[in-house]
Amino acid sequence: MRGWAFTVMALALAACAKQEPGSLEPVRVTITASDEGYTPSAIEVKAGQPLTLVFTRTTTSECLEELLIPSQKVKKALPVNQPVEVSFTPDKAGVVEFTCGMEMFRGTIAIR
Protein backbone atom coordinates (compact mmCIF):
# COMPACT_ATOMS: atom_id res chain seq x y z
CA MET A 1 0.00 0.00 0.00
CA ARG A 2 2.77 2.37 0.92
CA GLY A 3 4.63 1.75 -2.38
CA TRP A 4 1.45 2.44 -4.35
CA ALA A 5 0.90 5.82 -2.65
CA PHE A 6 4.50 6.81 -3.33
CA THR A 7 4.14 5.89 -7.03
CA VAL A 8 0.93 7.92 -7.39
CA MET A 9 2.54 10.91 -5.69
CA ALA A 10 5.64 10.67 -7.91
CA LEU A 11 3.49 10.53 -11.07
CA ALA A 12 1.45 13.54 -9.93
CA LEU A 13 4.60 15.57 -9.28
CA ALA A 14 6.04 14.60 -12.66
CA ALA A 15 2.85 15.70 -14.42
CA CYS A 16 2.91 19.07 -12.64
CA ALA A 17 6.57 19.60 -13.49
CA LYS A 18 5.85 19.26 -17.22
CA GLN A 19 3.28 22.06 -17.06
CA GLU A 20 5.34 24.68 -15.25
CA PRO A 21 5.31 28.08 -16.88
CA GLY A 22 8.59 29.02 -18.50
CA SER A 23 9.45 25.41 -19.29
CA LEU A 24 9.00 25.88 -23.05
CA GLU A 25 12.08 25.52 -25.22
CA PRO A 26 13.54 28.85 -26.38
CA VAL A 27 13.00 29.75 -30.02
CA ARG A 28 15.62 31.48 -32.17
CA VAL A 29 14.51 32.94 -35.51
CA THR A 30 16.86 34.44 -38.10
CA ILE A 31 15.27 37.27 -40.07
CA THR A 32 16.76 38.95 -43.14
CA ALA A 33 15.97 42.60 -43.83
CA SER A 34 16.38 43.11 -47.58
CA ASP A 35 14.97 45.28 -50.37
CA GLU A 36 11.92 42.97 -50.36
CA GLY A 37 11.29 43.48 -46.63
CA TYR A 38 11.61 41.00 -43.78
CA THR A 39 12.04 37.28 -44.43
CA PRO A 40 10.30 35.57 -42.76
CA SER A 41 7.74 38.28 -42.11
CA ALA A 42 5.39 36.10 -40.06
CA ILE A 43 6.47 34.09 -37.01
CA GLU A 44 4.42 32.01 -34.58
CA VAL A 45 5.34 31.18 -30.97
CA LYS A 46 3.60 30.13 -27.78
CA ALA A 47 2.94 32.51 -24.91
CA GLY A 48 5.64 32.04 -22.29
CA GLN A 49 8.14 30.76 -24.85
CA PRO A 50 11.47 32.66 -24.77
CA LEU A 51 12.13 34.19 -28.17
CA THR A 52 15.31 35.53 -29.77
CA LEU A 53 15.02 37.26 -33.12
CA VAL A 54 18.26 37.71 -35.05
CA PHE A 55 17.92 40.45 -37.66
CA THR A 56 20.50 40.87 -40.43
CA ARG A 57 20.12 43.78 -42.83
CA THR A 58 21.47 42.90 -46.28
CA THR A 59 20.61 46.14 -48.09
CA THR A 60 21.91 49.67 -47.88
CA SER A 61 18.34 51.00 -47.97
CA GLU A 62 17.98 53.68 -45.31
CA CYS A 63 14.44 52.50 -44.61
CA LEU A 64 15.68 49.29 -42.99
CA GLU A 65 18.51 50.78 -40.95
CA GLU A 66 16.31 50.86 -37.85
CA LEU A 67 14.10 48.19 -36.25
CA LEU A 68 11.06 49.01 -34.14
CA ILE A 69 9.05 46.64 -31.95
CA PRO A 70 6.78 49.15 -30.19
CA SER A 71 4.98 46.75 -27.83
CA GLN A 72 8.35 45.57 -26.48
CA LYS A 73 9.83 49.10 -26.42
CA VAL A 74 12.55 48.02 -28.86
CA LYS A 75 14.32 50.51 -31.12
CA LYS A 76 17.59 49.19 -32.58
CA ALA A 77 19.96 50.15 -35.34
CA LEU A 78 20.49 47.47 -37.99
CA PRO A 79 23.97 47.91 -39.46
CA VAL A 80 24.49 46.26 -42.85
CA ASN A 81 25.53 42.58 -42.66
CA GLN A 82 25.78 42.55 -38.85
CA PRO A 83 23.38 40.32 -36.89
CA VAL A 84 21.40 42.12 -34.20
CA GLU A 85 19.64 40.07 -31.52
CA VAL A 86 16.39 40.99 -29.81
CA SER A 87 15.21 38.69 -27.01
CA PHE A 88 11.99 38.68 -25.01
CA THR A 89 9.37 36.29 -23.69
CA PRO A 90 5.84 37.07 -24.91
CA ASP A 91 3.52 36.58 -21.96
CA LYS A 92 0.06 36.58 -23.55
CA ALA A 93 -1.68 35.63 -26.77
CA GLY A 94 -1.93 38.25 -29.47
CA VAL A 95 0.11 39.77 -32.27
CA VAL A 96 3.39 41.65 -31.89
CA GLU A 97 4.35 43.79 -34.85
CA PHE A 98 7.85 44.80 -35.93
CA THR A 99 8.62 47.46 -38.53
CA CYS A 100 11.43 49.38 -40.12
CA GLY A 101 12.15 52.87 -38.83
CA MET A 102 9.93 54.43 -41.51
CA GLU A 103 7.16 51.88 -40.84
CA MET A 104 7.05 50.85 -44.50
CA PHE A 105 8.21 47.24 -44.05
CA ARG A 106 6.40 45.11 -41.48
CA GLY A 107 6.39 41.71 -39.87
CA THR A 108 4.33 39.98 -37.22
CA ILE A 109 4.79 37.53 -34.38
CA ALA A 110 1.61 35.57 -33.65
CA ILE A 111 1.53 34.46 -30.02
CA ARG A 112 -0.75 31.51 -29.27
MODELLER restraints for C-alpha pairs under 7 A, 6 or more apart:
rsr = mdl.restraints
at = mdl.atoms
rsr.add(forms.Gaussian(group=physical.xy_distance, feature=features.Distance(at['CA:21:A'], at['CA:48:A']), mean=6.71, stdev=0.5))
rsr.add(forms.Gaussian(group=physical.xy_distance, feature=features.Distance(at['CA:22:A'], at['CA:48:A']), mean=5.67, stdev=0.5))
rsr.add(forms.Gaussian(group=physical.xy_distance, feature=features.Distance(at['CA:22:A'], at['CA:49:A']), mean=6.60, stdev=0.5))
rsr.add(forms.Gaussian(group=physical.xy_distance, feature=features.Distance(at['CA:24:A'], at['CA:49:A']), mean=5.27, stdev=0.5))
rsr.add(forms.Gaussian(group=physical.xy_distance, feature=features.Distance(at['CA:25:A'], at['CA:49:A']), mean=6.57, stdev=0.5))
rsr.add(forms.Gaussian(group=physical.xy_distance, feature=features.Distance(at['CA:26:A'], at['CA:49:A']), mean=5.93, stdev=0.5))
rsr.add(forms.Gaussian(group=physical.xy_distance, feature=features.Distance(at['CA:26:A'], at['CA:50:A']), mean=4.63, stdev=0.5))
rsr.add(forms.Gaussian(group=physical.xy_distance, feature=features.Distance(at['CA:26:A'], at['CA:51:A']), mean=5.81, stdev=0.5))
rsr.add(forms.Gaussian(group=physical.xy_distance, feature=features.Distance(at['CA:27:A'], at['CA:50:A']), mean=6.20, stdev=0.5))
rsr.add(forms.Gaussian(group=physical.xy_distance, feature=features.Distance(at['CA:27:A'], at['CA:51:A']), mean=4.89, stdev=0.5))
rsr.add(forms.Gaussian(group=physical.xy_distance, feature=features.Distance(at['CA:27:A'], at['CA:52:A']), mean=6.23, stdev=0.5))
rsr.add(forms.Gaussian(group=physical.xy_distance, feature=features.Distance(at['CA:28:A'], at['CA:51:A']), mean=5.96, stdev=0.5))
rsr.add(forms.Gaussian(group=physical.xy_distance, feature=features.Distance(at['CA:28:A'], at['CA:52:A']), mean=4.72, stdev=0.5))
rsr.add(forms.Gaussian(group=physical.xy_distance, feature=features.Distance(at['CA:28:A'], at['CA:53:A']), mean=5.89, stdev=0.5))
rsr.add(forms.Gaussian(group=physical.xy_distance, feature=features.Distance(at['CA:29:A'], at['CA:52:A']), mean=6.35, stdev=0.5))
rsr.add(forms.Gaussian(group=physical.xy_distance, feature=features.Distance(at['CA:29:A'], at['CA:53:A']), mean=4.97, stdev=0.5))
rsr.add(forms.Gaussian(group=physical.xy_distance, feature=features.Distance(at['CA:29:A'], at['CA:54:A']), mean=6.08, stdev=0.5))
rsr.add(forms.Gaussian(group=physical.xy_distance, feature=features.Distance(at['CA:30:A'], at['CA:53:A']), mean=6.02, stdev=0.5))
rsr.add(forms.Gaussian(group=physical.xy_distance, feature=features.Distance(at['CA:30:A'], at['CA:54:A']), mean=4.68, stdev=0.5))
rsr.add(forms.Gaussian(group=physical.xy_distance, feature=features.Distance(at['CA:30:A'], at['CA:55:A']), mean=6.12, stdev=0.5))
rsr.add(forms.Gaussian(group=physical.xy_distance, feature=features.Distance(at['CA:31:A'], at['CA:38:A']), mean=6.41, stdev=0.5))
rsr.add(forms.Gaussian(group=physical.xy_distance, feature=features.Distance(at['CA:31:A'], at['CA:39:A']), mean=5.43, stdev=0.5))
rsr.add(forms.Gaussian(group=physical.xy_distance, feature=features.Distance(at['CA:31:A'], at['CA:40:A']), mean=5.91, stdev=0.5))
rsr.add(forms.Gaussian(group=physical.xy_distance, feature=features.Distance(at['CA:31:A'], at['CA:53:A']), mean=6.96, stdev=0.5))
rsr.add(forms.Gaussian(group=physical.xy_distance, feature=features.Distance(at['CA:31:A'], at['CA:54:A']), mean=5.85, stdev=0.5))
rsr.add(forms.Gaussian(group=physical.xy_distance, feature=features.Distance(at['CA:31:A'], at['CA:55:A']), mean=4.79, stdev=0.5))
rsr.add(forms.Gaussian(group=physical.xy_distance, feature=features.Distance(at['CA:31:A'], at['CA:56:A']), mean=6.35, stdev=0.5))
rsr.add(forms.Gaussian(group=physical.xy_distance, feature=features.Distance(at['CA:32:A'], at['CA:38:A']), mean=5.58, stdev=0.5))
rsr.add(forms.Gaussian(group=physical.xy_distance, feature=features.Distance(at['CA:32:A'], at['CA:39:A']), mean=5.17, stdev=0.5))
rsr.add(forms.Gaussian(group=physical.xy_distance, feature=features.Distance(at['CA:32:A'], at['CA:55:A']), mean=5.80, stdev=0.5))
rsr.add(forms.Gaussian(group=physical.xy_distance, feature=features.Distance(at['CA:32:A'], at['CA:56:A']), mean=5.00, stdev=0.5))
rsr.add(forms.Gaussian(group=physical.xy_distance, feature=features.Distance(at['CA:32:A'], at['CA:57:A']), mean=5.89, stdev=0.5))
rsr.add(forms.Gaussian(group=physical.xy_distance, feature=features.Distance(at['CA:32:A'], at['CA:58:A']), mean=6.91, stdev=0.5))
rsr.add(forms.Gaussian(group=physical.xy_distance, feature=features.Distance(at['CA:33:A'], at['CA:39:A']), mean=6.64, stdev=0.5))
rsr.add(forms.Gaussian(group=physical.xy_distance, feature=features.Distance(at['CA:33:A'], at['CA:55:A']), mean=6.82, stdev=0.5))
rsr.add(forms.Gaussian(group=physical.xy_distance, feature=features.Distance(at['CA:33:A'], at['CA:56:A']), mean=5.92, stdev=0.5))
rsr.add(forms.Gaussian(group=physical.xy_distance, feature=features.Distance(at['CA:33:A'], at['CA:57:A']), mean=4.43, stdev=0.5))
rsr.add(forms.Gaussian(group=physical.xy_distance, feature=features.Distance(at['CA:33:A'], at['CA:58:A']), mean=6.04, stdev=0.5))
rsr.add(forms.Gaussian(group=physical.xy_distance, feature=features.Distance(at['CA:33:A'], at['CA:64:A']), mean=6.75, stdev=0.5))
rsr.add(forms.Gaussian(group=physical.xy_distance, feature=features.Distance(at['CA:34:A'], at['CA:57:A']), mean=6.08, stdev=0.5))
rsr.add(forms.Gaussian(group=physical.xy_distance, feature=features.Distance(at['CA:34:A'], at['CA:58:A']), mean=5.26, stdev=0.5))
rsr.add(forms.Gaussian(group=physical.xy_distance, feature=features.Distance(at['CA:34:A'], at['CA:59:A']), mean=5.24, stdev=0.5))
rsr.add(forms.Gaussian(group=physical.xy_distance, feature=features.Distance(at['CA:35:A'], at['CA:59:A']), mean=6.15, stdev=0.5))
rsr.add(forms.Gaussian(group=physical.xy_distance, feature=features.Distance(at['CA:37:A'], at['CA:105:A']), mean=5.49, stdev=0.5))
rsr.add(forms.Gaussian(group=physical.xy_distance, feature=features.Distance(at['CA:38:A'], at['CA:107:A']), mean=6.56, stdev=0.5))
rsr.add(forms.Gaussian(group=physical.xy_distance, feature=features.Distance(at['CA:41:A'], at['CA:106:A']), mean=6.98, stdev=0.5))
rsr.add(forms.Gaussian(group=physical.xy_distance, feature=features.Distance(at['CA:41:A'], at['CA:107:A']), mean=4.31, stdev=0.5))
rsr.add(forms.Gaussian(group=physical.xy_distance, feature=features.Distance(at['CA:41:A'], at['CA:108:A']), mean=6.20, stdev=0.5))
rsr.add(forms.Gaussian(group=physical.xy_distance, feature=features.Distance(at['CA:42:A'], at['CA:107:A']), mean=5.71, stdev=0.5))
rsr.add(forms.Gaussian(group=physical.xy_distance, feature=features.Distance(at['CA:42:A'], at['CA:108:A']), mean=4.92, stdev=0.5))
rsr.add(forms.Gaussian(group=physical.xy_distance, feature=features.Distance(at['CA:42:A'], at['CA:109:A']), mean=5.89, stdev=0.5))
rsr.add(forms.Gaussian(group=physical.xy_distance, feature=features.Distance(at['CA:43:A'], at['CA:108:A']), mean=6.27, stdev=0.5))
rsr.add(forms.Gaussian(group=physical.xy_distance, feature=features.Distance(at['CA:43:A'], at['CA:109:A']), mean=4.65, stdev=0.5))
rsr.add(forms.Gaussian(group=physical.xy_distance, feature=features.Distance(at['CA:43:A'], at['CA:110:A']), mean=6.09, stdev=0.5))
rsr.add(forms.Gaussian(group=physical.xy_distance, feature=features.Distance(at['CA:44:A'], at['CA:109:A']), mean=5.53, stdev=0.5))
rsr.add(forms.Gaussian(group=physical.xy_distance, feature=features.Distance(at['CA:44:A'], at['CA:110:A']), mean=4.63, stdev=0.5))
rsr.add(forms.Gaussian(group=physical.xy_distance, feature=features.Distance(at['CA:44:A'], at['CA:111:A']), mean=5.92, stdev=0.5))
rsr.add(forms.Gaussian(group=physical.xy_distance, feature=features.Distance(at['CA:45:A'], at['CA:110:A']), mean=6.35, stdev=0.5))
rsr.add(forms.Gaussian(group=physical.xy_distance, feature=features.Distance(at['CA:45:A'], at['CA:111:A']), mean=5.11, stdev=0.5))
rsr.add(forms.Gaussian(group=physical.xy_distance, feature=features.Distance(at['CA:45:A'], at['CA:112:A']), mean=6.33, stdev=0.5))
rsr.add(forms.Gaussian(group=physical.xy_distance, feature=features.Distance(at['CA:46:A'], at['CA:111:A']), mean=5.30, stdev=0.5))
rsr.add(forms.Gaussian(group=physical.xy_distance, feature=features.Distance(at['CA:46:A'], at['CA:112:A']), mean=4.80, stdev=0.5))
rsr.add(forms.Gaussian(group=physical.xy_distance, feature=features.Distance(at['CA:47:A'], at['CA:90:A']), mean=5.40, stdev=0.5))
rsr.add(forms.Gaussian(group=physical.xy_distance, feature=features.Distance(at['CA:47:A'], at['CA:91:A']), mean=5.06, stdev=0.5))
rsr.add(forms.Gaussian(group=physical.xy_distance, feature=features.Distance(at['CA:47:A'], at['CA:92:A']), mean=5.17, stdev=0.5))
rsr.add(forms.Gaussian(group=physical.xy_distance, feature=features.Distance(at['CA:47:A'], at['CA:93:A']), mean=5.88, stdev=0.5))
rsr.add(forms.Gaussian(group=physical.xy_distance, feature=features.Distance(at['CA:47:A'], at['CA:111:A']), mean=5.65, stdev=0.5))
rsr.add(forms.Gaussian(group=physical.xy_distance, feature=features.Distance(at['CA:47:A'], at['CA:112:A']), mean=5.80, stdev=0.5))
rsr.add(forms.Gaussian(group=physical.xy_distance, feature=features.Distance(at['CA:48:A'], at['CA:89:A']), mean=5.82, stdev=0.5))
rsr.add(forms.Gaussian(group=physical.xy_distance, feature=features.Distance(at['CA:48:A'], at['CA:90:A']), mean=5.67, stdev=0.5))
rsr.add(forms.Gaussian(group=physical.xy_distance, feature=features.Distance(at['CA:48:A'], at['CA:91:A']), mean=5.02, stdev=0.5))
rsr.add(forms.Gaussian(group=physical.xy_distance, feature=features.Distance(at['CA:49:A'], at['CA:89:A']), mean=5.78, stdev=0.5))
rsr.add(forms.Gaussian(group=physical.xy_distance, feature=features.Distance(at['CA:49:A'], at['CA:90:A']), mean=6.71, stdev=0.5))
rsr.add(forms.Gaussian(group=physical.xy_distance, feature=features.Distance(at['CA:50:A'], at['CA:88:A']), mean=6.05, stdev=0.5))
rsr.add(forms.Gaussian(group=physical.xy_distance, feature=features.Distance(at['CA:50:A'], at['CA:89:A']), mean=4.33, stdev=0.5))
rsr.add(forms.Gaussian(group=physical.xy_distance, feature=features.Distance(at['CA:51:A'], at['CA:87:A']), mean=5.57, stdev=0.5))
rsr.add(forms.Gaussian(group=physical.xy_distance, feature=features.Distance(at['CA:51:A'], at['CA:88:A']), mean=5.49, stdev=0.5))
rsr.add(forms.Gaussian(group=physical.xy_distance, feature=features.Distance(at['CA:51:A'], at['CA:89:A']), mean=5.67, stdev=0.5))
rsr.add(forms.Gaussian(group=physical.xy_distance, feature=features.Distance(at['CA:52:A'], at['CA:85:A']), mean=6.51, stdev=0.5))
rsr.add(forms.Gaussian(group=physical.xy_distance, feature=features.Distance(at['CA:52:A'], at['CA:86:A']), mean=5.56, stdev=0.5))
rsr.add(forms.Gaussian(group=physical.xy_distance, feature=features.Distance(at['CA:52:A'], at['CA:87:A']), mean=4.20, stdev=0.5))
rsr.add(forms.Gaussian(group=physical.xy_distance, feature=features.Distance(at['CA:52:A'], at['CA:88:A']), mean=6.60, stdev=0.5))
rsr.add(forms.Gaussian(group=physical.xy_distance, feature=features.Distance(at['CA:53:A'], at['CA:85:A']), mean=5.63, stdev=0.5))
rsr.add(forms.Gaussian(group=physical.xy_distance, feature=features.Distance(at['CA:53:A'], at['CA:86:A']), mean=5.16, stdev=0.5))
rsr.add(forms.Gaussian(group=physical.xy_distance, feature=features.Distance(at['CA:53:A'], at['CA:87:A']), mean=6.28, stdev=0.5))
rsr.add(forms.Gaussian(group=physical.xy_distance, feature=features.Distance(at['CA:54:A'], at['CA:83:A']), mean=6.03, stdev=0.5))
rsr.add(forms.Gaussian(group=physical.xy_distance, feature=features.Distance(at['CA:54:A'], at['CA:84:A']), mean=5.48, stdev=0.5))
rsr.add(forms.Gaussian(group=physical.xy_distance, feature=features.Distance(at['CA:54:A'], at['CA:85:A']), mean=4.47, stdev=0.5))
rsr.add(forms.Gaussian(group=physical.xy_distance, feature=features.Distance(at['CA:54:A'], at['CA:86:A']), mean=6.46, stdev=0.5))
rsr.add(forms.Gaussian(group=physical.xy_distance, feature=features.Distance(at['CA:55:A'], at['CA:83:A']), mean=5.51, stdev=0.5))
rsr.add(forms.Gaussian(group=physical.xy_distance, feature=features.Distance(at['CA:55:A'], at['CA:84:A']), mean=5.18, stdev=0.5))
rsr.add(forms.Gaussian(group=physical.xy_distance, feature=features.Distance(at['CA:55:A'], at['CA:85:A']), mean=6.39, stdev=0.5))
rsr.add(forms.Gaussian(group=physical.xy_distance, feature=features.Distance(at['CA:56:A'], at['CA:81:A']), mean=5.76, stdev=0.5))
rsr.add(forms.Gaussian(group=physical.xy_distance, feature=features.Distance(at['CA:56:A'], at['CA:82:A']), mean=5.76, stdev=0.5))
rsr.add(forms.Gaussian(group=physical.xy_distance, feature=features.Distance(at['CA:56:A'], at['CA:83:A']), mean=4.60, stdev=0.5))
rsr.add(forms.Gaussian(group=physical.xy_distance, feature=features.Distance(at['CA:56:A'], at['CA:84:A']), mean=6.42, stdev=0.5))
rsr.add(forms.Gaussian(group=physical.xy_distance, feature=features.Distance(at['CA:57:A'], at['CA:78:A']), mean=6.11, stdev=0.5))
rsr.add(forms.Gaussian(group=physical.xy_distance, feature=features.Distance(at['CA:57:A'], at['CA:79:A']), mean=6.58, stdev=0.5))
rsr.add(forms.Gaussian(group=physical.xy_distance, feature=features.Distance(at['CA:57:A'], at['CA:80:A']), mean=5.03, stdev=0.5))
rsr.add(forms.Gaussian(group=physical.xy_distance, feature=features.Distance(at['CA:57:A'], at['CA:81:A']), mean=5.54, stdev=0.5))
rsr.add(forms.Gaussian(group=physical.xy_distance, feature=features.Distance(at['CA:58:A'], at['CA:80:A']), mean=5.67, stdev=0.5))
rsr.add(forms.Gaussian(group=physical.xy_distance, feature=features.Distance(at['CA:58:A'], at['CA:81:A']), mean=5.45, stdev=0.5))
rsr.add(forms.Gaussian(group=physical.xy_distance, feature=features.Distance(at['CA:59:A'], at['CA:80:A']), mean=6.52, stdev=0.5))
rsr.add(forms.Gaussian(group=physical.xy_distance, feature=features.Distance(at['CA:60:A'], at['CA:80:A']), mean=6.60, stdev=0.5))
rsr.add(forms.Gaussian(group=physical.xy_distance, feature=features.Distance(at['CA:63:A'], at['CA:100:A']), mean=6.24, stdev=0.5))
rsr.add(forms.Gaussian(group=physical.xy_distance, feature=features.Distance(at['CA:63:A'], at['CA:101:A']), mean=6.23, stdev=0.5))
rsr.add(forms.Gaussian(group=physical.xy_distance, feature=features.Distance(at['CA:63:A'], at['CA:102:A']), mean=5.80, stdev=0.5))
rsr.add(forms.Gaussian(group=physical.xy_distance, feature=features.Distance(at['CA:64:A'], at['CA:100:A']), mean=5.13, stdev=0.5))
rsr.add(forms.Gaussian(group=physical.xy_distance, feature=features.Distance(at['CA:64:A'], at['CA:101:A']), mean=6.53, stdev=0.5))
rsr.add(forms.Gaussian(group=physical.xy_distance, feature=features.Distance(at['CA:65:A'], at['CA:77:A']), mean=5.82, stdev=0.5))
rsr.add(forms.Gaussian(group=physical.xy_distance, feature=features.Distance(at['CA:65:A'], at['CA:78:A']), mean=4.87, stdev=0.5))
rsr.add(forms.Gaussian(group=physical.xy_distance, feature=features.Distance(at['CA:65:A'], at['CA:79:A']), mean=6.35, stdev=0.5))
rsr.add(forms.Gaussian(group=physical.xy_distance, feature=features.Distance(at['CA:66:A'], at['CA:76:A']), mean=5.67, stdev=0.5))
rsr.add(forms.Gaussian(group=physical.xy_distance, feature=features.Distance(at['CA:66:A'], at['CA:77:A']), mean=4.48, stdev=0.5))
rsr.add(forms.Gaussian(group=physical.xy_distance, feature=features.Distance(at['CA:66:A'], at['CA:78:A']), mean=5.38, stdev=0.5))
rsr.add(forms.Gaussian(group=physical.xy_distance, feature=features.Distance(at['CA:66:A'], at['CA:100:A']), mean=5.58, stdev=0.5))
rsr.add(forms.Gaussian(group=physical.xy_distance, feature=features.Distance(at['CA:66:A'], at['CA:101:A']), mean=4.72, stdev=0.5))
rsr.add(forms.Gaussian(group=physical.xy_distance, feature=features.Distance(at['CA:67:A'], at['CA:75:A']), mean=5.64, stdev=0.5))
rsr.add(forms.Gaussian(group=physical.xy_distance, feature=features.Distance(at['CA:67:A'], at['CA:76:A']), mean=5.16, stdev=0.5))
rsr.add(forms.Gaussian(group=physical.xy_distance, feature=features.Distance(at['CA:67:A'], at['CA:77:A']), mean=6.24, stdev=0.5))
rsr.add(forms.Gaussian(group=physical.xy_distance, feature=features.Distance(at['CA:67:A'], at['CA:78:A']), mean=6.66, stdev=0.5))
rsr.add(forms.Gaussian(group=physical.xy_distance, feature=features.Distance(at['CA:67:A'], at['CA:99:A']), mean=5.98, stdev=0.5))
rsr.add(forms.Gaussian(group=physical.xy_distance, feature=features.Distance(at['CA:67:A'], at['CA:100:A']), mean=4.86, stdev=0.5))
rsr.add(forms.Gaussian(group=physical.xy_distance, feature=features.Distance(at['CA:67:A'], at['CA:101:A']), mean=5.70, stdev=0.5))
rsr.add(forms.Gaussian(group=physical.xy_distance, feature=features.Distance(at['CA:68:A'], at['CA:74:A']), mean=5.58, stdev=0.5))
rsr.add(forms.Gaussian(group=physical.xy_distance, feature=features.Distance(at['CA:68:A'], at['CA:75:A']), mean=4.70, stdev=0.5))
rsr.add(forms.Gaussian(group=physical.xy_distance, feature=features.Distance(at['CA:68:A'], at['CA:76:A']), mean=6.72, stdev=0.5))
rsr.add(forms.Gaussian(group=physical.xy_distance, feature=features.Distance(at['CA:68:A'], at['CA:98:A']), mean=5.59, stdev=0.5))
rsr.add(forms.Gaussian(group=physical.xy_distance, feature=features.Distance(at['CA:68:A'], at['CA:99:A']), mean=5.25, stdev=0.5))
rsr.add(forms.Gaussian(group=physical.xy_distance, feature=features.Distance(at['CA:68:A'], at['CA:100:A']), mean=6.00, stdev=0.5))
rsr.add(forms.Gaussian(group=physical.xy_distance, feature=features.Distance(at['CA:68:A'], at['CA:101:A']), mean=6.17, stdev=0.5))
rsr.add(forms.Gaussian(group=physical.xy_distance, feature=features.Distance(at['CA:69:A'], at['CA:75:A']), mean=6.60, stdev=0.5))
rsr.add(forms.Gaussian(group=physical.xy_distance, feature=features.Distance(at['CA:69:A'], at['CA:97:A']), mean=6.21, stdev=0.5))
rsr.add(forms.Gaussian(group=physical.xy_distance, feature=features.Distance(at['CA:69:A'], at['CA:98:A']), mean=4.55, stdev=0.5))
rsr.add(forms.Gaussian(group=physical.xy_distance, feature=features.Distance(at['CA:69:A'], at['CA:99:A']), mean=6.64, stdev=0.5))
rsr.add(forms.Gaussian(group=physical.xy_distance, feature=features.Distance(at['CA:71:A'], at['CA:96:A']), mean=6.71, stdev=0.5))
rsr.add(forms.Gaussian(group=physical.xy_distance, feature=features.Distance(at['CA:78:A'], at['CA:84:A']), mean=6.61, stdev=0.5))
rsr.add(forms.Gaussian(group=physical.xy_distance, feature=features.Distance(at['CA:92:A'], at['CA:111:A']), mean=6.97, stdev=0.5))
rsr.add(forms.Gaussian(group=physical.xy_distance, feature=features.Distance(at['CA:93:A'], at['CA:111:A']), mean=4.72, stdev=0.5))
rsr.add(forms.Gaussian(group=physical.xy_distance, feature=features.Distance(at['CA:93:A'], at['CA:112:A']), mean=4.91, stdev=0.5))
rsr.add(forms.Gaussian(group=physical.xy_distance, feature=features.Distance(at['CA:94:A'], at['CA:110:A']), mean=6.09, stdev=0.5))
rsr.add(forms.Gaussian(group=physical.xy_distance, feature=features.Distance(at['CA:94:A'], at['CA:111:A']), mean=5.16, stdev=0.5))
rsr.add(forms.Gaussian(group=physical.xy_distance, feature=features.Distance(at['CA:94:A'], at['CA:112:A']), mean=6.84, stdev=0.5))
rsr.add(forms.Gaussian(group=physical.xy_distance, feature=features.Distance(at['CA:95:A'], at['CA:108:A']), mean=6.51, stdev=0.5))
rsr.add(forms.Gaussian(group=physical.xy_distance, feature=features.Distance(at['CA:95:A'], at['CA:109:A']), mean=5.60, stdev=0.5))
rsr.add(forms.Gaussian(group=physical.xy_distance, feature=features.Distance(at['CA:95:A'], at['CA:110:A']), mean=4.67, stdev=0.5))
rsr.add(forms.Gaussian(group=physical.xy_distance, feature=features.Distance(at['CA:95:A'], at['CA:111:A']), mean=5.94, stdev=0.5))
rsr.add(forms.Gaussian(group=physical.xy_distance, feature=features.Distance(at['CA:96:A'], at['CA:108:A']), mean=5.67, stdev=0.5))
rsr.add(forms.Gaussian(group=physical.xy_distance, feature=features.Distance(at['CA:96:A'], at['CA:109:A']), mean=5.01, stdev=0.5))
rsr.add(forms.Gaussian(group=physical.xy_distance, feature=features.Distance(at['CA:96:A'], at['CA:110:A']), mean=6.58, stdev=0.5))
rsr.add(forms.Gaussian(group=physical.xy_distance, feature=features.Distance(at['CA:97:A'], at['CA:107:A']), mean=5.80, stdev=0.5))
rsr.add(forms.Gaussian(group=physical.xy_distance, feature=features.Distance(at['CA:97:A'], at['CA:108:A']), mean=4.49, stdev=0.5))
rsr.add(forms.Gaussian(group=physical.xy_distance, feature=features.Distance(at['CA:97:A'], at['CA:109:A']), mean=6.29, stdev=0.5))
rsr.add(forms.Gaussian(group=physical.xy_distance, feature=features.Distance(at['CA:98:A'], at['CA:106:A']), mean=5.74, stdev=0.5))
rsr.add(forms.Gaussian(group=physical.xy_distance, feature=features.Distance(at['CA:98:A'], at['CA:107:A']), mean=5.21, stdev=0.5))
rsr.add(forms.Gaussian(group=physical.xy_distance, feature=features.Distance(at['CA:98:A'], at['CA:108:A']), mean=6.10, stdev=0.5))
rsr.add(forms.Gaussian(group=physical.xy_distance, feature=features.Distance(at['CA:99:A'], at['CA:105:A']), mean=5.55, stdev=0.5))
rsr.add(forms.Gaussian(group=physical.xy_distance, feature=features.Distance(at['CA:99:A'], at['CA:106:A']), mean=4.38, stdev=0.5))
rsr.add(forms.Gaussian(group=physical.xy_distance, feature=features.Distance(at['CA:99:A'], at['CA:107:A']), mean=6.31, stdev=0.5))
rsr.add(forms.Gaussian(group=physical.xy_distance, feature=features.Distance(at['CA:100:A'], at['CA:106:A']), mean=6.74, stdev=0.5))
